[in-house]
Amino acid sequence: MNKLLASLLVIVFFAGYTCAQSPLPAKTDDHLKMINQVIEGKWKEEISVSKDFPYPYITAFAKDPHMFYWDTYFINKGLIATCNVQLAKQNTLNLLSVVQRYGFMGNAAITSWGMNRSQPPYLCAMVRDIYEVEKGKEFLKYAYPLLKKEYHFWTDTSTKAIENHQTSIAGLQRYYHHASQQELISLYNEIADRLALNKDLSDQQKSKIASDYAAEAETGMDFTSRFENKCSQFIAVDLNCLLYLMEKNLDWMGHELKLSDEHNWAALASDRKTLINKYCWDEKTGMYYDYNFVEGRRSKIAAVTTFQPLWAGVASARQAKRILQNLNIYESPYGLKTTSTDNDGKNYQWGSSSVWAPMQLIASDGLRRYGYVKKANEIAFNFMQLVAKNFVTPTSSIKDQQAQRTTGTIYEKYKSDGTINDDETPARPMMGWTAGVYAYLYQMLNRP
């Protein structure tokens, strides 16, 4: 152990904790334990405050004034794992307050650019996570109507809908946006260099192309080959699994609160599950894919989101086994890669060499749900080793960025070769979801 790690470990040992540590399995070494203790000790340094939110909160990047939507779910998992339930609850209440004001939670609330789209809807899962720990009925009563409001945002087919998530298959939704033409033009100009786009286009052409990139930004995976640059044409498997889980959770909440005259959430969930398996499951390859409802075909790109139906409980035991048999497509020594390939020659930050924290949690929890505990633990352990490797000896994927990489830092994103992922855009130092996922997976590996 080098001097920096040793000194950090000394600091952590004297910081004091109220959260009891479970016995370590043989394969979990002191480096991984130490980083988990560093995370436990740093959460309170990450607290942000803003006039836009009623409570102090933990966001993706320390002291940022806004909150990212889907990041918060994975941050909360780590906060709960390290006995910071109140902070996780404050995060969740802040997101609920945005839904109360706007009818949806934005990609980045509250910013000029982050409120013309949403992100993957994990809020209902966050509420249940808090309730399962606290058992507070008043919290659930407050959250329930707001979660129904968010569900309406994703499923509204009326002319008054904030955003058009309709597809040609009733009961399945797509990612989209509600950006103005000027916002789309600005987005195009912003990402033109990043994605090597043609700058010599008319404003009309730019806004048309940018529309699909804005929809892709709503997926949280900005950007990726997964949608073949046609995101608005795809029924996204992860989105519909999240809406299925929302329907299941709303059904459970209704019973928990003893409500009557509610939607038949169970029937909605059952119908959605049937449709996901009809359109997104590919029997030949044994994986789930996004479905292009315009062209009537599945995506040409296999993505790690094939594990989302396991995480949500949409897959059958047979389907889960088929997916496990395809794990080698995504496996690397440092975690699961986002896509099987990038077929257009671009090096996406959510591409075939990227390893992102949230996908490790989704896949690990999904496999564990179906009884594949050993493989779930391997995925968790490999990712934790990746974070630890770059905590001790940070290495950039881009030579020009190496000078910006510092020892003792947790980063936003990584690559399957064990480096910090500076492709497309430089990785930022980040507690956020990387720390949250690490702490959650650490706890999972160290349960008695």
C-alpha positions in Angstrom: 0.0 0.0 0.0 1.5 3.4 -1.0 1.9 6.3 1.4 -1.2 8.1 0.1 -3.4 5.1 0.7 -1.9 4.5 4.1 -2.5 8.1 5.2 -6.0 8.0 3.9 -6.6 4.8 5.8 -5.4 6.5 9.0 -7.7 9.4 8.5 -10.6 7.2 7.9 -10.0 5.0 10.9 -10.1 8.1 13.2 -13.2 9.6 11.5 -15.6 7.4 13.4 -18.6 5.6 11.9 -22.0 4.5 13.1 -22.5 1.9 10.4 -21.3 -1.5 11.4 -19.0 -3.3 8.9 -19.8 -6.9 7.9 -17.0 -9.5 7.8 -14.9 -9.4 4.7 -14.9 -12.3 2.3 -11.4 -13.6 1.5 -11.3 -12.0 -2.0 -12.1 -8.5 -0.7 -8.7 -6.9 0.1 -7.7 -3.9 2.2 -7.6 -1.5 -0.8 -11.3 -2.1 -1.5 -12.2 -1.7 2.2 -10.2 1.5 2.5 -11.9 3.1 -0.6 -15.3 2.2 0.9 -14.3 3.9 4.1 -13.1 7.0 2.2 -16.5 7.2 0.5 -18.3 6.9 3.9 -16.2 9.7 5.3 -16.7 12.1 2.3 -20.4 12.1 1.7 -21.0 15.1 4.0 -18.3 17.1 2.1 -20.4 16.6 -1.0 -23.6 18.3 0.3 -25.0 21.0 -2.0 -27.7 23.6 -1.3 -29.8 25.6 -3.8 -32.8 27.9 -3.7 -34.3 25.5 -6.3 -34.7 22.7 -3.8 -36.2 22.5 -0.3 -33.4 20.3 1.2 -29.6 19.9 1.1 -28.6 17.2 -1.3 -25.9 15.1 -2.9 -25.6 15.4 -6.6 -23.3 14.0 -9.3 -20.5 16.5 -8.8 -19.7 18.2 -5.5 -21.3 21.6 -5.0 -23.1 21.6 -8.4 -26.2 23.7 -8.1 -28.4 21.3 -10.0 -29.5 17.7 -9.7 -29.2 15.0 -12.4 -32.2 12.7 -12.5 -31.0 9.1 -12.9 -27.7 9.7 -11.2 -29.7 10.2 -8.0 -31.0 6.7 -7.9 -27.4 5.3 -7.8 -26.2 7.9 -5.4 -29.0 7.0 -3.1 -28.1 3.3 -3.2 -24.7 4.2 -1.9 -26.0 6.6 0.7 -28.4 4.0 2.1 -25.6 1.4 2.0 -23.4 3.7 4.2 -26.2 4.6 6.6 -27.0 8.0 5.2 -30.7 7.4 4.7 -31.7 10.9 5.6 -29.5 12.3 2.8 -31.0 9.8 0.3 -34.5 10.9 1.5 -33.7 14.6 1.0 -32.5 13.8 -2.5 -35.7 12.0 -3.2 -37.9 14.8 -1.8 -36.1 17.3 -3.9 -36.8 15.3 -7.1 -40.5 15.0 -6.0 -40.6 18.8 -5.6 -39.6 19.2 -9.2 -42.3 16.8 -10.4 -44.8 18.8 -8.3 -43.8 22.1 -10.0 -43.2 20.9 -13.6 -45.0 17.6 -14.0 -41.8 15.7 -14.5 -38.2 15.5 -13.3 -35.7 17.0 -15.7 -32.4 15.7 -17.0 -30.7 18.4 -14.9 -33.0 20.3 -12.6 -33.2 23.1 -12.7 -31.2 24.4 -15.6 -32.0 26.1 -18.9 -30.8 23.1 -20.9 -31.8 20.3 -18.5 -35.5 20.8 -18.4 -36.4 20.2 -22.1 -36.2 16.5 -21.5 -36.2 14.0 -18.6 -34.0 10.9 -17.9 -34.7 7.3 -17.1 -37.5 7.3 -14.5 -36.0 5.8 -11.3 -38.0 8.1 -8.9 -40.6 5.5 -8.0 -37.8 3.0 -7.2 -36.1 5.7 -5.0 -39.3 6.2 -3.0 -39.8 2.5 -2.4 -36.1 2.2 -1.3 -36.6 4.9 1.3 -39.9 3.5 2.5 -38.5 0.0 2.9 -35.9 1.4 5.4 -38.1 4.0 7.2 -41.6 2.6 6.9 -43.0 6.1 6.9 -46.6 6.2 5.7 -46.7 10.0 5.5 -43.8 10.0 3.2 -45.5 7.4 1.0 -48.8 9.4 1.0 -47.0 12.5 -0.1 -45.0 10.7 -2.8 -47.8 8.6 -4.3 -49.8 11.3 -6.2 -46.6 12.8 -7.5 -45.4 9.5 -8.8 -48.7 9.1 -10.6 -48.1 12.6 -12.1 -44.7 11.5 -13.4 -46.2 8.3 -14.8 -48.7 10.5 -16.7 -45.8 12.4 -18.2 -44.4 9.2 -19.7 -47.6 7.8 -20.9 -49.8 10.8 -21.8 -51.0 10.5 -25.4 -53.2 13.6 -25.4 -52.5 16.8 -27.4 -51.6 18.5 -24.1 -48.7 16.1 -23.3 -45.5 17.8 -22.2 -43.5 15.3 -24.3 -44.4 12.9 -27.0 -43.4 9.4 -25.9 -45.9 7.6 -28.1 -44.9 4.8 -30.4 -46.9 2.8 -33.0 -47.2 0.1 -30.4 -49.8 1.1 -27.8 -48.5 0.3 -24.3 -44.8 0.8 -25.1 -43.0 4.2 -24.9 -39.9 5.8 -26.3 -37.5 8.5 -25.1 -38.0 11.9 -26.6 -37.7 15.6 -25.6 -39.6 18.9 -25.7 -36.8 21.2 -26.8 -37.6 24.2 -29.0 -36.0 24.5 -32.5 -33.5 27.1 -31.2 -32.5 24.7 -28.3 -32.0 21.9 -30.8 -29.8 24.1 -33.0 -27.8 25.1 -29.9 -27.4 21.4 -29.0 -26.2 20.6 -32.5 -23.6 23.3 -32.4 -22.5 22.2 -29.0 -21.9 18.6 -29.9 -20.7 19.1 -33.5 -17.0 18.8 -32.7 -17.6 16.2 -30.0 -19.3 13.8 -32.5 -17.6 15.0 -35.7 -20.8 16.3 -37.2 -21.1 18.4 -40.4 -21.2 22.1 -39.4 -22.2 23.3 -42.9 -25.9 22.6 -42.6 -29.0 24.8 -42.5 -30.7 25.4 -39.1 -33.6 23.2 -40.2 -31.2 20.3 -40.9 -29.4 20.9 -37.7 -32.6 20.9 -35.6 -33.8 17.7 -37.3 -30.6 15.8 -36.6 -30.3 17.2 -33.1 -33.8 16.0 -32.2 -32.6 12.4 -32.1 -29.5 13.5 -30.1 -31.8 15.3 -27.6 -33.9 12.1 -27.3 -30.7 10.2 -26.8 -29.7 12.6 -24.0 -33.0 11.7 -22.3 -31.8 8.0 -22.1 -28.8 9.2 -20.0 -26.5 7.5 -22.5 -25.3 10.6 -24.3 -24.0 9.4 -26.6 -24.1 5.8 -27.8 -24.3 3.6 -30.9 -27.2 1.7 -29.3 -29.9 3.6 -31.1 -28.1 3.9 -34.5 -28.5 7.7 -34.3 -32.3 7.2 -34.5 -33.3 7.3 -30.9 -36.8 8.7 -31.4 -37.6 5.6 -33.6 -36.8 3.1 -30.9 -38.8 1.5 -28.1 -36.1 1.5 -25.4 -36.0 -1.7 -23.4 -34.7 0.1 -20.3 -37.4 2.7 -20.3 -40.2 0.2 -20.6 -38.7 -2.0 -17.9 -38.6 1.1 -15.6 -42.3 1.9 -16.5 -43.2 -1.7 -15.8 -41.5 -1.4 -12.4 -43.3 1.9 -11.8 -46.6 0.2 -12.5 -45.7 -2.7 -10.1 -44.6 -0.3 -7.4 -47.6 1.9 -7.8 -49.8 -1.2 -7.4 -47.9 -2.1 -4.2 -48.1 1.4 -2.8 -51.8 1.5 -3.4 -52.3 -1.6 -1.4 -49.8 -0.4 1.3 -51.8 2.8 1.6 -55.2 0.9 1.4 -56.4 3.1 -1.5 -59.4 2.3 -3.5 -60.6 3.4 -7.0 -57.1 3.5 -8.3 -55.7 2.4 -11.7 -55.4 -1.3 -12.3 -51.7 -1.0 -12.1 -51.2 -4.8 -12.0 -53.0 -5.2 -15.3 -50.9 -2.4 -16.9 -47.7 -4.0 -15.7 -48.8 -7.4 -17.0 -49.6 -6.0 -20.4 -46.3 -4.1 -20.6 -44.3 -7.2 -19.7 -46.0 -9.1 -22.5 -45.2 -6.4 -25.0 -41.6 -6.0 -23.9 -41.1 -9.8 -24.4 -42.8 -9.7 -27.7 -40.9 -6.8 -29.3 -37.6 -6.6 -27.4 -36.7 -10.2 -26.8 -34.8 -11.9 -29.5 -35.1 -15.7 -29.3 -32.3 -16.4 -31.8 -29.6 -14.5 -29.9 -31.0 -14.8 -26.4 -31.0 -11.1 -25.5 -33.2 -8.1 -25.2 -32.8 -5.2 -27.7 -34.3 -1.8 -28.3 -37.0 -2.1 -31.0 -37.2 0.2 -34.0 -41.0 0.6 -34.3 -40.7 2.7 -37.5 -38.7 0.0 -39.4 -40.2 -2.9 -37.6 -36.9 -4.5 -36.4 -34.7 -4.8 -33.3 -31.5 -2.7 -33.0 -28.4 -4.0 -34.7 -26.4 -3.2 -31.5 -26.5 -5.4 -28.5 -26.4 -3.4 -25.3 -25.8 -4.0 -21.6 -29.4 -2.9 -21.0 -30.3 -6.5 -21.8 -29.9 -6.9 -18.1 -32.6 -4.3 -17.2 -35.4 -6.9 -17.7 -33.6 -9.1 -15.1 -33.3 -6.2 -12.7 -37.0 -5.3 -13.1 -38.3 -8.9 -13.0 -39.6 -8.9 -16.6 -37.5 -11.9 -17.8 -38.4 -15.5 -17.3 -35.9 -17.9 -15.7 -35.2 -19.3 -19.1 -34.5 -15.9 -20.6 -32.3 -15.0 -17.7 -30.2 -18.2 -18.3 -29.9 -17.3 -22.0 -28.7 -13.8 -21.1 -26.1 -15.3 -18.7 -24.8 -17.5 -21.5 -24.2 -14.3 -23.6 -22.3 -12.5 -20.8 -19.0 -12.9 -22.6 -20.2 -10.3 -25.1 -20.0 -7.6 -22.4 -17.4 -9.0 -20.0 -14.0 -7.4 -19.4 -11.5 -7.8 -16.6 -12.9 -4.5 -15.2 -16.7 -4.8 -15.5 -19.3 -5.0 -18.2 -19.0 -2.9 -21.4 -22.0 -0.8 -22.6 -22.4 -2.2 -26.1 -21.2 -5.1 -28.2 -19.9 -2.9 -31.0 -19.9 0.6 -32.4 -20.8 0.2 -36.1 -20.3 3.7 -37.3 -16.6 4.1 -36.5 -17.1 6.6 -33.7 -15.7 6.2 -30.2 -18.7 6.9 -28.0 -18.4 7.4 -24.3 -21.3 5.0 -23.9 -19.7 2.6 -26.4 -18.1 -0.8 -26.8 -15.1 0.0 -24.6 -16.9 1.9 -21.8 -17.6 0.6 -18.3 -20.1 2.7 -16.4 -21.0 2.4 -12.7 -24.9 2.2 -13.1 -24.8 -0.6 -15.5 -22.7 -2.7 -13.1 -25.3 -2.3 -10.4 -28.2 -3.1 -12.8 -26.5 -6.2 -14.2 -25.3 -7.4 -10.8 -28.6 -7.0 -9.1 -30.4 -8.5 -12.1 -28.3 -11.7 -12.1 -28.6 -11.9 -8.3 -32.4 -11.8 -8.6 -32.4 -14.9 -10.7 -30.0 -16.8 -8.5 -26.7 -16.2 -10.3 -24.9 -14.9 -7.2 -21.4 -15.9 -8.1 -21.5 -14.1 -11.4 -23.2 -11.1 -9.8 -20.3 -10.9 -7.3 -17.7 -11.2 -10.0 -19.1 -8.2 -11.9 -19.2 -6.2 -8.6 -15.7 -7.2 -7.7 -14.2 -6.4 -11.1 -15.7 -3.0 -11.2 -14.5 -2.2 -7.7 -11.0 -3.2 -8.7 -11.3 -0.8 -11.7 -12.1 2.1 -9.3 -9.4 1.0 -6.9 -6.8 0.7 -9.7 -7.3 4.3 -10.8 -7.6 5.6 -7.2 -4.0 4.4 -6.7 -2.6 4.9 -10.2 -4.9 7.0 -12.4 -4.4 6.5 -16.1 -6.3 8.4 -18.8 -7.5 6.8 -22.0 -6.3 10.0 -23.8 -2.7 11.0 -23.4 -3.5 14.7 -23.4 -5.7 14.3 -20.4 -3.2 12.4 -18.2 -1.9 15.6 -16.5 -5.4 16.2 -15.2 -5.6 12.8 -13.4 -4.8 12.8 -9.7 -4.2 10.0 -7.2 -6.8 9.4 -4.6 -9.7 10.4 -6.9 -12.9 8.6 -7.9 -14.0 9.4 -11.5 -17.2 9.7 -13.5 -16.5 6.9 -16.0 -14.0 4.2 -17.0 -13.0 1.9 -19.8 -12.7 -1.9 -20.2 -8.9 -1.6 -20.5 -8.7 -0.3 -17.0 -8.2 3.4 -17.8 -10.3 6.5 -17.0 -12.7 7.1 -19.9 -11.8 10.4 -21.5 -13.2 9.5 -24.9 -15.7 11.9 -26.4 -15.6 14.2 -23.3 -13.1 14.2 -20.4 -14.2 12.3 -17.2 -14.7 14.5 -14.2 -13.7 13.7 -10.7 -16.9 12.4 -9.1 -18.3 10.9 -6.0 -21.8 10.8 -7.4 -22.9 7.5 -8.9 -19.5 6.0 -9.0 -19.1 6.3 -5.3 -22.7 5.3 -4.7 -22.5 2.1 -6.8 -19.1 1.2 -5.3 -20.5 1.5 -1.7 -23.6 -0.4 -2.6 -21.7 -3.2 -4.3 -19.2 -3.3 -1.4 -22.0 -3.9 1.0 -23.5 -6.6 -1.3 -20.2 -8.4 -1.3 -19.8 -8.2 2.4 -23.2 -9.3 3.6 -22.9 -12.0 6.2 
